[in-house]
Amino acid sequence: MNRWLRVIWPVALLAAFGVTVRGLPEAARPTEPAIDCDHIKPGDVPMLNRCLALHPDDVEAMTELGKAYEGLQLWDKSEAAYRRALEIDPTDADVRGRLRSLQQRREGGAQ
């Protein structure tokens, strides 16, 4: 009996190791594709929101989100995005100009 245990034990360990290693690549795969926040299509609101969830202080992404909302005529959301971008970087002249332009359009009745 001892002889069989000496033979079976290493085989069982090797089999367990093989099963474990075979399962690793599948278990290690991410459930979602990687997010490339440096290459977002203009107007891709869902992707911009995902990137901002990962990088909440990204002024460029926040500005792009404001532009996207502006293109969809979601004025309140656009203004909120621009204001948030200015909270992060109060010196950003581009965002200031976009916010001013948006406010002027809204005051002029271009809603």
C-alpha angles and dihedrals in degrees: 000000000000090000092056092049090053089054100038098044096063091042091051091049091048091050092049090049091050093051091048095049093046090055096050101082092052093044092047094053115108115247092224129039115259116271115236103201092177094065110044121154112242111263096019095139097175092052092045090052091050091050092047089052087057096038108024093173096056103125093186093054091044090052091048089051089052090051091048092051089046090054089052089048091241092143099174093051091045092051091047091052092050092047091050090050089052091050088057096043114013091181096061103121094188093058091045090053093048092049092047091049092049092050092049092051091049092049089048090057097252092139 
